[in-house]
Amino acid sequence: MSVIILTLQIKSYHPYYINRFVACVKERLTPYISFEEKQIFLPKKITRFTVLRSPHVDKKSREQFERRIHKRVIQWVIPNIQQNTQFPLYYFIRILSNLAVGVQLKITYSLKNK
């Protein structure tokens, strides 16, 4: 019996897009494949930077900006899958990723004998 562990690392500037992506993938994969899901929430990365408003006249006037990157790791354990369905899974998830979500995909195969 073969088991595939599908690990997705998802990054986005807003958590709404991550939730929407995960719900869409689960909705599309559930009729075809049964899987166990495990979500790991990673800490968000906050980047702050300061910009001068006017470099000539008023040096003390500054604007501050910040960018937050939300991250999540999702593991799906898919039992009893044939080798020919591994590539459609990869292409399916690549097609679903849009510009608002960055996806890194890692597929691990393991064979378990009963």
Biopython code that builds the backbone (N, CA, C, O; Angstrom):
import numpy as np
from Bio.PDB.StructureBuilder import StructureBuilder

atoms = [
    (1, "MET", "N", (0.842, -1.171, 0.000)),
    (1, "MET", "CA", (0.000, 0.000, 0.000)),
    (1, "MET", "C", (0.892, 1.240, 0.000)),
    (1, "MET", "O", (1.813, 1.353, 0.809)),
    (2, "SER", "N", (0.616, 2.149, -0.898)),
    (2, "SER", "CA", (1.433, 3.350, -0.984)),
    (2, "SER", "C", (0.707, 4.531, -0.350)),
    (2, "SER", "O", (-0.515, 4.650, -0.427)),
    (3, "VAL", "N", (1.480, 5.383, 0.265)),
    (3, "VAL", "CA", (0.956, 6.583, 0.920)),
    (3, "VAL", "C", (1.727, 7.782, 0.389)),
    (3, "VAL", "O", (2.955, 7.756, 0.302)),
    (4, "ILE", "N", (1.002, 8.821, 0.040)),
    (4, "ILE", "CA", (1.632, 10.054, -0.414)),
    (4, "ILE", "C", (1.372, 11.125, 0.627)),
    (4, "ILE", "O", (0.236, 11.321, 1.059)),
    (5, "ILE", "N", (2.429, 11.818, 1.027)),
    (5, "ILE", "CA", (2.300, 12.957, 1.927)),
    (5, "ILE", "C", (2.536, 14.206, 1.099)),
    (5, "ILE", "O", (3.639, 14.440, 0.604)),
    (6, "LEU", "N", (1.498, 14.998, 0.956)),
    (6, "LEU", "CA", (1.532, 16.212, 0.151)),
    (6, "LEU", "C", (1.661, 17.385, 1.110)),
    (6, "LEU", "O", (0.759, 17.629, 1.912)),
    (7, "THR", "N", (2.779, 18.121, 1.037)),
    (7, "THR", "CA", (3.033, 19.244, 1.931)),
    (7, "THR", "C", (2.999, 20.535, 1.130)),
    (7, "THR", "O", (3.748, 20.702, 0.167)),
    (8, "LEU", "N", (2.129, 21.441, 1.536)),
    (8, "LEU", "CA", (2.015, 22.746, 0.893)),
    (8, "LEU", "C", (2.455, 23.816, 1.875)),
    (8, "LEU", "O", (1.971, 23.868, 3.006)),
    (9, "GLN", "N", (3.370, 24.666, 1.443)),
    (9, "GLN", "CA", (3.718, 25.836, 2.233)),
    (9, "GLN", "C", (3.131, 27.037, 1.509)),
    (9, "GLN", "O", (3.492, 27.322, 0.368)),
    (10, "ILE", "N", (2.223, 27.738, 2.178)),
    (10, "ILE", "CA", (1.467, 28.812, 1.549)),
    (10, "ILE", "C", (1.840, 30.134, 2.204)),
    (10, "ILE", "O", (1.913, 30.232, 3.429)),
    (11, "LYS", "N", (2.078, 31.158, 1.372)),
    (11, "LYS", "CA", (2.389, 32.495, 1.852)),
    (11, "LYS", "C", (1.468, 33.492, 1.171)),
    (11, "LYS", "O", (1.151, 33.357, -0.011)),
    (12, "SER", "N", (1.043, 34.495, 1.929)),
    (12, "SER", "CA", (0.181, 35.529, 1.371)),
    (12, "SER", "C", (0.288, 36.785, 2.229)),
    (12, "SER", "O", (0.737, 36.739, 3.374)),
    (13, "TYR", "N", (-0.134, 37.904, 1.652)),
    (13, "TYR", "CA", (-0.144, 39.158, 2.398)),
    (13, "TYR", "C", (-1.387, 39.299, 3.267)),
    (13, "TYR", "O", (-1.435, 40.168, 4.138)),
    (14, "HIS", "N", (-2.388, 38.462, 3.043)),
    (14, "HIS", "CA", (-3.611, 38.523, 3.839)),
    (14, "HIS", "C", (-4.092, 37.093, 4.099)),
    (14, "HIS", "O", (-4.096, 36.276, 3.179)),
    (15, "PRO", "N", (-4.497, 36.775, 5.336)),
    (15, "PRO", "CA", (-4.901, 35.392, 5.626)),
    (15, "PRO", "C", (-6.178, 34.959, 4.913)),
    (15, "PRO", "O", (-6.417, 33.761, 4.760)),
    (16, "TYR", "N", (-7.003, 35.911, 4.474)),
    (16, "TYR", "CA", (-8.231, 35.566, 3.759)),
    (16, "TYR", "C", (-7.922, 34.778, 2.493)),
    (16, "TYR", "O", (-8.636, 33.830, 2.167)),
    (17, "TYR", "N", (-6.864, 35.160, 1.775)),
    (17, "TYR", "CA", (-6.511, 34.480, 0.534)),
    (17, "TYR", "C", (-6.012, 33.067, 0.790)),
    (17, "TYR", "O", (-6.236, 32.171, -0.025)),
    (18, "ILE", "N", (-5.345, 32.861, 1.906)),
    (18, "ILE", "CA", (-4.898, 31.508, 2.265)),
    (18, "ILE", "C", (-6.105, 30.623, 2.554)),
    (18, "ILE", "O", (-6.186, 29.495, 2.068)),
    (19, "ASN", "N", (-7.044, 31.139, 3.347)),
    (19, "ASN", "CA", (-8.245, 30.359, 3.677)),
    (19, "ASN", "C", (-9.052, 30.037, 2.423)),
    (19, "ASN", "O", (-9.563, 28.927, 2.277)),
    (20, "ARG", "N", (-9.165, 31.006, 1.519)),
    (20, "ARG", "CA", (-9.919, 30.789, 0.282)),
    (20, "ARG", "C", (-9.244, 29.735, -0.601)),
    (20, "ARG", "O", (-9.919, 28.898, -1.200)),
    (21, "PHE", "N", (-7.913, 29.779, -0.677)),
    (21, "PHE", "CA", (-7.169, 28.796, -1.465)),
    (21, "PHE", "C", (-7.345, 27.395, -0.899)),
    (21, "PHE", "O", (-7.596, 26.454, -1.652)),
    (22, "VAL", "N", (-7.217, 27.241, 0.415)),
    (22, "VAL", "CA", (-7.342, 25.923, 1.051)),
    (22, "VAL", "C", (-8.750, 25.370, 0.872)),
    (22, "VAL", "O", (-8.918, 24.186, 0.580)),
    (23, "ALA", "N", (-9.756, 26.214, 1.043)),
    (23, "ALA", "CA", (-11.140, 25.757, 0.879)),
    (23, "ALA", "C", (-11.410, 25.326, -0.559)),
    (23, "ALA", "O", (-12.108, 24.339, -0.790)),
    (24, "CYS", "N", (-10.866, 26.055, -1.520)),
    (24, "CYS", "CA", (-11.070, 25.715, -2.930)),
    (24, "CYS", "C", (-10.404, 24.379, -3.280)),
    (24, "CYS", "O", (-10.993, 23.552, -3.975)),
    (25, "VAL", "N", (-9.190, 24.178, -2.801)),
    (25, "VAL", "CA", (-8.479, 22.922, -3.087)),
    (25, "VAL", "C", (-9.192, 21.747, -2.433)),
    (25, "VAL", "O", (-9.359, 20.700, -3.060)),
    (26, "LYS", "N", (-9.616, 21.905, -1.179)),
    (26, "LYS", "CA", (-10.323, 20.817, -0.492)),
    (26, "LYS", "C", (-11.642, 20.494, -1.180)),
    (26, "LYS", "O", (-12.015, 19.327, -1.298)),
    (27, "GLU", "N", (-12.343, 21.521, -1.632)),
    (27, "GLU", "CA", (-13.625, 21.315, -2.305)),
    (27, "GLU", "C", (-13.466, 20.556, -3.619)),
    (27, "GLU", "O", (-14.309, 19.735, -3.980)),
    (28, "ARG", "N", (-12.373, 20.844, -4.331)),
    (28, "ARG", "CA", (-12.158, 20.187, -5.627)),
    (28, "ARG", "C", (-11.564, 18.791, -5.493)),
    (28, "ARG", "O", (-11.827, 17.934, -6.336)),
    (29, "LEU", "N", (-10.764, 18.539, -4.447)),
    (29, "LEU", "CA", (-10.108, 17.235, -4.304)),
    (29, "LEU", "C", (-10.970, 16.202, -3.567)),
    (29, "LEU", "O", (-10.790, 15.004, -3.781)),
    (30, "THR", "N", (-11.890, 16.628, -2.715)),
    (30, "THR", "CA", (-12.661, 15.709, -1.886)),
    (30, "THR", "C", (-13.471, 14.681, -2.684)),
    (30, "THR", "O", (-13.520, 13.526, -2.260)),
    (31, "PRO", "N", (-14.105, 15.023, -3.805)),
    (31, "PRO", "CA", (-14.845, 13.976, -4.532)),
    (31, "PRO", "C", (-13.962, 12.873, -5.123)),
    (31, "PRO", "O", (-14.438, 11.761, -5.353)),
    (32, "TYR", "N", (-12.697, 13.166, -5.369)),
    (32, "TYR", "CA", (-11.814, 12.200, -6.027)),
    (32, "TYR", "C", (-10.927, 11.427, -5.063)),
    (32, "TYR", "O", (-10.663, 10.244, -5.276)),
    (33, "ILE", "N", (-10.468, 12.084, -4.009)),
    (33, "ILE", "CA", (-9.462, 11.492, -3.128)),
    (33, "ILE", "C", (-9.875, 11.710, -1.675)),
    (33, "ILE", "O", (-10.341, 12.791, -1.314)),
    (34, "SER", "N", (-9.705, 10.689, -0.847)),
    (34, "SER", "CA", (-9.889, 10.879, 0.590)),
    (34, "SER", "C", (-8.514, 11.119, 1.215)),
    (34, "SER", "O", (-7.544, 10.434, 0.888)),
    (35, "PHE", "N", (-8.446, 12.087, 2.105)),
    (35, "PHE", "CA", (-7.164, 12.429, 2.703)),
    (35, "PHE", "C", (-7.363, 12.940, 4.118)),
    (35, "PHE", "O", (-8.449, 13.380, 4.494)),
    (36, "GLU", "N", (-6.281, 12.870, 4.898)),
    (36, "GLU", "CA", (-6.253, 13.428, 6.243)),
    (36, "GLU", "C", (-5.498, 14.748, 6.184)),
    (36, "GLU", "O", (-4.469, 14.858, 5.518)),
    (37, "GLU", "N", (-6.018, 15.744, 6.885)),
    (37, "GLU", "CA", (-5.430, 17.080, 6.806)),
    (37, "GLU", "C", (-4.840, 17.489, 8.150)),
    (37, "GLU", "O", (-5.394, 17.196, 9.210)),
    (38, "LYS", "N", (-3.698, 18.175, 8.076)),
    (38, "LYS", "CA", (-3.055, 18.727, 9.260)),
    (38, "LYS", "C", (-2.554, 20.114, 8.897)),
    (38, "LYS", "O", (-1.736, 20.256, 7.987)),
    (39, "GLN", "N", (-3.038, 21.153, 9.602)),
    (39, "GLN", "CA", (-2.619, 22.527, 9.323)),
    (39, "GLN", "C", (-1.697, 23.014, 10.427)),
    (39, "GLN", "O", (-1.957, 22.811, 11.613)),
    (40, "ILE", "N", (-0.621, 23.656, 10.016)),
    (40, "ILE", "CA", (0.343, 24.228, 10.950)),
    (40, "ILE", "C", (0.435, 25.719, 10.640)),
    (40, "ILE", "O", (0.829, 26.111, 9.542)),
    (41, "PHE", "N", (0.068, 26.540, 11.614)),
    (41, "PHE", "CA", (0.130, 27.980, 11.443)),
    (41, "PHE", "C", (1.522, 28.468, 11.842)),
    (41, "PHE", "O", (1.968, 28.238, 12.966)),
    (42, "LEU", "N", (2.190, 29.131, 10.933)),
    (42, "LEU", "CA", (3.524, 29.666, 11.197)),
    (42, "LEU", "C", (3.408, 31.140, 11.575)),
    (42, "LEU", "O", (2.422, 31.791, 11.230)),
    (43, "PRO", "N", (4.406, 31.671, 12.280)),
    (43, "PRO", "CA", (4.324, 33.089, 12.655)),
    (43, "PRO", "C", (4.438, 33.989, 11.432)),
    (43, "PRO", "O", (5.150, 33.683, 10.475)),
    (44, "LYS", "N", (3.722, 35.100, 11.488)),
    (44, "LYS", "CA", (3.771, 36.032, 10.364)),
    (44, "LYS", "C", (5.049, 36.857, 10.432)),
    (44, "LYS", "O", (5.576, 37.133, 11.510)),
    (45, "LYS", "N", (5.526, 37.235, 9.278)),
    (45, "LYS", "CA", (6.750, 38.018, 9.177)),
    (45, "LYS", "C", (6.362, 39.477, 8.922)),
    (45, "LYS", "O", (5.688, 39.778, 7.937)),
    (46, "ILE", "N", (6.784, 40.370, 9.801)),
    (46, "ILE", "CA", (6.455, 41.787, 9.675)),
    (46, "ILE", "C", (7.721, 42.548, 9.302)),
    (46, "ILE", "O", (8.734, 42.479, 9.998)),
    (47, "THR", "N", (7.646, 43.271, 8.196)),
    (47, "THR", "CA", (8.764, 44.094, 7.738)),
    (47, "THR", "C", (8.326, 45.553, 7.799)),
    (47, "THR", "O", (7.339, 45.937, 7.171)),
    (48, "ARG", "N", (9.065, 46.368, 8.559)),
    (48, "ARG", "CA", (8.746, 47.793, 8.681)),
    (48, "ARG", "C", (9.871, 48.610, 8.054)),
    (48, "ARG", "O", (11.050, 48.282, 8.188)),
    (49, "PHE", "N", (9.480, 49.675, 7.372)),
    (49, "PHE", "CA", (10.484, 50.567, 6.812)),
    (49, "PHE", "C", (9.970, 51.993, 6.835)),
    (49, "PHE", "O", (8.763, 52.239, 6.823)),
    (50, "THR", "N", (10.927, 52.944, 6.868)),
    (50, "THR", "CA", (10.626, 54.367, 6.968)),
    (50, "THR", "C", (11.144, 55.078, 5.733)),
    (50, "THR", "O", (12.242, 54.799, 5.251)),
    (51, "VAL", "N", (10.330, 56.009, 5.222)),
    (51, "VAL", "CA", (10.679, 56.759, 4.013)),
    (51, "VAL", "C", (10.558, 58.251, 4.324)),
    (51, "VAL", "O", (9.611, 58.683, 4.981)),
    (52, "LEU", "N", (11.522, 59.024, 3.847)),
    (52, "LEU", "CA", (11.429, 60.477, 3.977)),
    (52, "LEU", "C", (10.340, 61.001, 3.049)),
    (52, "LEU", "O", (10.263, 60.596, 1.889)),
    (53, "ARG", "N", (9.498, 61.901, 3.555)),
    (53, "ARG", "CA", (8.457, 62.478, 2.700)),
    (53, "ARG", "C", (9.047, 63.465, 1.701)),
    (53, "ARG", "O", (8.715, 63.443, 0.516)),
    (54, "SER", "N", (9.906, 64.311, 2.187)),
    (54, "SER", "CA", (10.545, 65.299, 1.320)),
    (54, "SER", "C", (12.029, 65.327, 1.645)),
    (54, "SER", "O", (12.394, 65.744, 2.744)),
    (55, "PRO", "N", (12.881, 64.910, 0.759)),
    (55, "PRO", "CA", (14.307, 64.846, 1.077)),
    (55, "PRO", "C", (14.990, 66.217, 1.154)),
    (55, "PRO", "O", (16.098, 66.316, 1.681)),
    (56, "HIS", "N", (14.355, 67.267, 0.645)),
    (56, "HIS", "CA", (15.036, 68.562, 0.585)),
    (56, "HIS", "C", (14.671, 69.479, 1.748)),
    (56, "HIS", "O", (15.555, 69.983, 2.441)),
    (57, "VAL", "N", (13.381, 69.698, 1.966)),
    (57, "VAL", "CA", (12.958, 70.756, 2.882)),
    (57, "VAL", "C", (12.874, 70.264, 4.325)),
    (57, "VAL", "O", (13.509, 70.830, 5.214)),
    (58, "ASP", "N", (12.102, 69.229, 4.553)),
    (58, "ASP", "CA", (11.798, 68.803, 5.912)),
    (58, "ASP", "C", (12.319, 67.387, 6.140)),
    (58, "ASP", "O", (11.658, 66.405, 5.803)),
    (59, "LYS", "N", (13.509, 67.300, 6.715)),
    (59, "LYS", "CA", (14.124, 65.983, 6.922)),
    (59, "LYS", "C", (13.447, 65.191, 8.042)),
    (59, "LYS", "O", (13.547, 63.964, 8.074)),
    (60, "LYS", "N", (12.760, 65.875, 8.958)),
    (60, "LYS", "CA", (12.158, 65.178, 10.091)),
    (60, "LYS", "C", (10.796, 64.587, 9.757)),
    (60, "LYS", "O", (10.269, 63.784, 10.527)),
    (61, "SER", "N", (10.225, 64.965, 8.643)),
    (61, "SER", "CA", (8.929, 64.437, 8.242)),
    (61, "SER", "C", (9.133, 63.098, 7.534)),
    (61, "SER", "O", (9.758, 63.024, 6.476)),
    (62, "ARG", "N", (8.597, 62.058, 8.137)),
    (62, "ARG", "CA", (8.801, 60.707, 7.595)),
    (62, "ARG", "C", (7.494, 59.927, 7.597)),
    (62, "ARG", "O", (6.581, 60.211, 8.373)),
    (63, "GLU", "N", (7.426, 58.944, 6.717)),
    (63, "GLU", "CA", (6.284, 58.026, 6.670)),
    (63, "GLU", "C", (6.781, 56.626, 6.980)),
    (63, "GLU", "O", (7.873, 56.235, 6.570)),
    (64, "GLN", "N", (5.970, 55.881, 7.707)),
    (64, "GLN", "CA", (6.337, 54.520, 8.056)),
    (64, "GLN", "C", (5.336, 53.553, 7.438)),
    (64, "GLN", "O", (4.126, 53.781, 7.458)),
    (65, "PHE", "N", (5.871, 52.471, 6.891)),
    (65, "PHE", "CA", (5.062, 51.436, 6.248)),
    (65, "PHE", "C", (5.426, 50.087, 6.843)),
    (65, "PHE", "O", (6.506, 49.911, 7.407)),
    (66, "GLU", "N", (4.515, 49.144, 6.711)),
    (66, "GLU", "CA", (4.825, 47.780, 7.124)),
    (66, "GLU", "C", (4.165, 46.794, 6.169)),
    (66, "GLU", "O", (3.119, 47.063, 5.578)),
    (67, "ARG", "N", (4.811, 45.656, 6.044)),
    (67, "ARG", "CA", (4.309, 44.581, 5.190)),
    (67, "ARG", "C", (4.274, 43.316, 6.041)),
    (67, "ARG", "O", (5.258, 42.961, 6.690)),
    (68, "ARG", "N", (3.124, 42.645, 6.028)),
    (68, "ARG", "CA", (2.963, 41.407, 6.799)),
    (68, "ARG", "C", (2.800, 40.241, 5.835)),
    (68, "ARG", "O", (2.005, 40.298, 4.896)),
    (69, "ILE", "N", (3.559, 39.191, 6.080)),
    (69, "ILE", "CA", (3.464, 37.979, 5.270)),
    (69, "ILE", "C", (2.983, 36.857, 6.191)),
    (69, "ILE", "O", (3.670, 36.481, 7.141)),
    (70, "HIS", "N", (1.808, 36.338, 5.898)),
    (70, "HIS", "CA", (1.217, 35.241, 6.665)),
    (70, "HIS", "C", (1.629, 33.922, 6.022)),
    (70, "HIS", "O", (1.633, 33.784, 4.799)),
    (71, "LYS", "N", (1.979, 32.942, 6.880)),
    (71, "LYS", "CA", (2.446, 31.646, 6.375)),
    (71, "LYS", "C", (1.676, 30.516, 7.044)),
    (71, "LYS", "O", (1.262, 30.611, 8.199)),
    (72, "ARG", "N", (1.500, 29.450, 6.282)),
    (72, "ARG", "CA", (0.829, 28.263, 6.793)),
    (72, "ARG", "C", (1.372, 27.043, 6.069)),
    (72, "ARG", "O", (1.655, 27.098, 4.872)),
    (73, "VAL", "N", (1.517, 25.949, 6.790)),
    (73, "VAL", "CA", (1.932, 24.672, 6.205)),
    (73, "VAL", "C", (0.763, 23.708, 6.347)),
    (73, "VAL", "O", (0.203, 23.550, 7.432)),
    (74, "ILE", "N", (0.402, 23.069, 5.246)),
    (74, "ILE", "CA", (-0.690, 22.110, 5.243)),
    (74, "ILE", "C", (-0.147, 20.771, 4.760)),
    (74, "ILE", "O", (0.494, 20.694, 3.712)),
    (75, "GLN", "N", (-0.408, 19.723, 5.527)),
    (75, "GLN", "CA", (-0.003, 18.372, 5.151)),
    (75, "GLN", "C", (-1.245, 17.542, 4.899)),
    (75, "GLN", "O", (-2.155, 17.481, 5.726)),
    (76, "TRP", "N", (-1.261, 16.912, 3.752)),
    (76, "TRP", "CA", (-2.335, 15.993, 3.410)),
    (76, "TRP", "C", (-1.734, 14.612, 3.245)),
    (76, "TRP", "O", (-0.816, 14.425, 2.448)),
    (77, "VAL", "N", (-2.242, 13.642, 3.990)),
    (77, "VAL", "CA", (-1.809, 12.253, 3.876)),
    (77, "VAL", "C", (-2.857, 11.538, 3.028)),
    (77, "VAL", "O", (-4.019, 11.429, 3.420)),
    (78, "ILE", "N", (-2.432, 11.053, 1.861)),
    (78, "ILE", "CA", (-3.339, 10.420, 0.907)),
    (78, "ILE", "C", (-2.997, 8.932, 0.831)),
    (78, "ILE", "O", (-1.974, 8.573, 0.249)),
    (79, "PRO", "N", (-3.835, 8.052, 1.408)),
    (79, "PRO", "CA", (-3.560, 6.612, 1.326)),
    (79, "PRO", "C", (-4.133, 6.011, 0.047)),
    (79, "PRO", "O", (-5.026, 6.581, -0.580)),
    (80, "ASN", "N", (-3.606, 4.857, -0.322)),
    (80, "ASN", "CA", (-4.126, 4.064, -1.454)),
    (80, "ASN", "C", (-4.237, 4.871, -2.743)),
    (80, "ASN", "O", (-5.324, 5.015, -3.302)),
    (81, "ILE", "N", (-3.135, 5.380, -3.196)),
    (81, "ILE", "CA", (-3.158, 6.156, -4.432)),
    (81, "ILE", "C", (-2.217, 5.497, -5.437)),
    (81, "ILE", "O", (-1.164, 4.978, -5.067)),
    (82, "GLN", "N", (-2.598, 5.522, -6.686)),
    (82, "GLN", "CA", (-1.775, 4.934, -7.729)),
    (82, "GLN", "C", (-0.714, 5.939, -8.166)),
    (82, "GLN", "O", (-0.844, 7.142, -7.939)),
    (83, "GLN", "N", (0.333, 5.423, -8.794)),
    (83, "GLN", "CA", (1.441, 6.277, -9.224)),
    (83, "GLN", "C", (1.032, 7.215, -10.354)),
    (83, "GLN", "O", (1.633, 8.279, -10.494)),
    (84, "ASN", "N", (0.038, 6.866, -11.162)),
    (84, "ASN", "CA", (-0.312, 7.706, -12.303)),
    (84, "ASN", "C", (-1.142, 8.923, -11.910)),
    (84, "ASN", "O", (-1.350, 9.800, -12.748)),
    (85, "THR", "N", (-1.627, 9.014, -10.670)),
    (85, "THR", "CA", (-2.407, 10.176, -10.244)),
    (85, "THR", "C", (-1.564, 11.229, -9.551)),
    (85, "THR", "O", (-2.101, 12.253, -9.128)),
    (86, "GLN", "N", (-0.263, 11.014, -9.421)),
    (86, "GLN", "CA", (0.574, 11.973, -8.715)),
    (86, "GLN", "C", (0.777, 13.262, -9.526)),
    (86, "GLN", "O", (0.766, 14.350, -8.951)),
    (87, "PHE", "N", (0.959, 13.160, -10.821)),
    (87, "PHE", "CA", (1.208, 14.345, -11.627)),
    (87, "PHE", "C", (-0.039, 15.203, -11.822)),
    (87, "PHE", "O", (0.086, 16.428, -11.796)),
    (88, "PRO", "N", (-1.234, 14.641, -12.017)),
    (88, "PRO", "CA", (-2.416, 15.503, -12.060)),
    (88, "PRO", "C", (-2.632, 16.289, -10.769)),
    (88, "PRO", "O", (-3.113, 17.421, -10.816)),
    (89, "LEU", "N", (-2.284, 15.707, -9.607)),
    (89, "LEU", "CA", (-2.385, 16.451, -8.357)),
    (89, "LEU", "C", (-1.496, 17.678, -8.383)),
    (89, "LEU", "O", (-1.918, 18.767, -7.995)),
    (90, "TYR", "N", (-0.267, 17.503, -8.840)),
    (90, "TYR", "CA", (0.691, 18.603, -8.881)),
    (90, "TYR", "C", (0.201, 19.712, -9.806)),
    (90, "TYR", "O", (0.213, 20.883, -9.427)),
    (91, "TYR", "N", (-0.229, 19.357, -11.010)),
    (91, "TYR", "CA", (-0.685, 20.363, -11.964)),
    (91, "TYR", "C", (-1.984, 21.012, -11.517)),
    (91, "TYR", "O", (-2.206, 22.194, -11.780)),
    (92, "PHE", "N", (-2.840, 20.262, -10.850)),
    (92, "PHE", "CA", (-4.100, 20.802, -10.359)),
    (92, "PHE", "C", (-3.846, 21.902, -9.322)),
    (92, "PHE", "O", (-4.477, 22.959, -9.366)),
    (93, "ILE", "N", (-2.935, 21.652, -8.406)),
    (93, "ILE", "CA", (-2.641, 22.646, -7.370)),
    (93, "ILE", "C", (-1.904, 23.843, -7.958)),
    (93, "ILE", "O", (-2.109, 24.971, -7.511)),
    (94, "ARG", "N", (-1.062, 23.619, -8.939)),
    (94, "ARG", "CA", (-0.382, 24.738, -9.595)),
    (94, "ARG", "C", (-1.365, 25.629, -10.343)),
    (94, "ARG", "O", (-1.194, 26.848, -10.366)),
    (95, "ILE", "N", (-2.383, 25.046, -10.949)),
    (95, "ILE", "CA", (-3.383, 25.840, -11.659)),
    (95, "ILE", "C", (-4.213, 26.663, -10.678)),
    (95, "ILE", "O", (-4.576, 27.800, -10.978)),
    (96, "LEU", "N", (-4.519, 26.093, -9.498)),
    (96, "LEU", "CA", (-5.345, 26.808, -8.529)),
    (96, "LEU", "C", (-4.623, 27.966, -7.855)),
    (96, "LEU", "O", (-5.273, 28.888, -7.364)),
    (97, "SER", "N", (-3.306, 27.941, -7.822)),
    (97, "SER", "CA", (-2.596, 29.036, -7.163)),
    (97, "SER", "C", (-2.721, 30.296, -8.011)),
    (97, "SER", "O", (-2.472, 30.278, -9.217)),
    (98, "ASN", "N", (-3.105, 31.372, -7.372)),
    (98, "ASN", "CA", (-3.274, 32.632, -8.077)),
    (98, "ASN", "C", (-2.181, 33.608, -7.651)),
    (98, "ASN", "O", (-1.238, 33.220, -6.960)),
    (99, "LEU", "N", (-2.296, 34.835, -8.045)),
    (99, "LEU", "CA", (-1.253, 35.807, -7.746)),
    (99, "LEU", "C", (-1.220, 36.222, -6.283)),
    (99, "LEU", "O", (-0.188, 36.693, -5.804)),
    (100, "ALA", "N", (-2.322, 36.060, -5.561)),
    (100, "ALA", "CA", (-2.372, 36.487, -4.164)),
    (100, "ALA", "C", (-1.759, 35.464, -3.209)),
    (100, "ALA", "O", (-1.524, 35.784, -2.043)),
    (101, "VAL", "N", (-1.496, 34.251, -3.670)),
    (101, "VAL", "CA", (-0.981, 33.188, -2.809)),
    (101, "VAL", "C", (0.249, 32.577, -3.460)),
    (101, "VAL", "O", (0.230, 32.213, -4.636)),
    (102, "GLY", "N", (1.314, 32.469, -2.686)),
    (102, "GLY", "CA", (2.504, 31.767, -3.143)),
    (102, "GLY", "C", (2.493, 30.358, -2.575)),
    (102, "GLY", "O", (2.290, 30.177, -1.374)),
    (103, "VAL", "N", (2.710, 29.355, -3.424)),
    (103, "VAL", "CA", (2.609, 27.961, -2.996)),
    (103, "VAL", "C", (3.919, 27.246, -3.290)),
    (103, "VAL", "O", (4.430, 27.297, -4.409)),
    (104, "GLN", "N", (4.456, 26.579, -2.274)),
    (104, "GLN", "CA", (5.574, 25.659, -2.468)),
    (104, "GLN", "C", (5.035, 24.261, -2.188)),
    (104, "GLN", "O", (4.393, 24.026, -1.164)),
    (105, "LEU", "N", (5.298, 23.353, -3.094)),
    (105, "LEU", "CA", (4.735, 22.013, -3.009)),
    (105, "LEU", "C", (5.852, 21.000, -2.824)),
    (105, "LEU", "O", (6.870, 21.048, -3.514)),
    (106, "LYS", "N", (5.653, 20.080, -1.884)),
    (106, "LYS", "CA", (6.602, 19.003, -1.648)),
    (106, "LYS", "C", (5.807, 17.709, -1.545)),
    (106, "LYS", "O", (4.866, 17.612, -0.757)),
    (107, "ILE", "N", (6.185, 16.720, -2.341)),
    (107, "ILE", "CA", (5.481, 15.438, -2.353)),
    (107, "ILE", "C", (6.440, 14.364, -1.835)),
    (107, "ILE", "O", (7.563, 14.239, -2.322)),
    (108, "THR", "N", (5.987, 13.594, -0.845)),
    (108, "THR", "CA", (6.779, 12.516, -0.272)),
    (108, "THR", "C", (6.024, 11.209, -0.468)),
    (108, "THR", "O", (4.837, 11.116, -0.156)),
    (109, "TYR", "N", (6.713, 10.207, -0.982)),
    (109, "TYR", "CA", (6.114, 8.894, -1.205)),
    (109, "TYR", "C", (6.656, 7.929, -0.163)),
    (109, "TYR", "O", (7.833, 7.976, 0.197)),
    (110, "SER", "N", (5.791, 7.065, 0.307)),
    (110, "SER", "CA", (6.255, 6.007, 1.198)),
    (110, "SER", "C", (5.418, 4.764, 0.938)),
    (110, "SER", "O", (4.205, 4.843, 0.747)),
    (111, "LEU", "N", (6.072, 3.639, 0.933)),
    (111, "LEU", "CA", (5.402, 2.362, 0.715)),
    (111, "LEU", "C", (5.300, 1.645, 2.048)),
    (111, "LEU", "O", (6.301, 1.459, 2.740)),
    (112, "LYS", "N", (4.092, 1.244, 2.407)),
    (112, "LYS", "CA", (3.880, 0.520, 3.652)),
    (112, "LYS", "C", (3.318, -0.843, 3.314)),
    (112, "LYS", "O", (2.336, -0.951, 2.580)),
    (113, "ASN", "N", (3.931, -1.873, 3.839)),
    (113, "ASN", "CA", (3.466, -3.239, 3.622)),
    (113, "ASN", "C", (2.628, -3.681, 4.810)),
    (113, "ASN", "O", (2.955, -3.400, 5.964)),
    (114, "LYS", "N", (1.547, -4.374, 4.505)),
    (114, "LYS", "CA", (0.712, -4.914, 5.594)),
    (114, "LYS", "C", (1.145, -6.299, 5.974)),
    (114, "LYS", "O", (0.558, -6.906, 6.870)),
]
sb = StructureBuilder()
sb.init_structure("model")
sb.init_model(0)
sb.init_chain("A")
sb.init_seg("    ")
for serial, (resi, resn, name, xyz) in enumerate(atoms, 1):
    if name == "N":
        sb.init_residue(resn, " ", resi, " ")
    sb.init_atom(name, np.array(xyz, "f"), 0.0, 1.0, " ", f" {name:<3s}", serial, name[0])
structure = sb.get_structure()
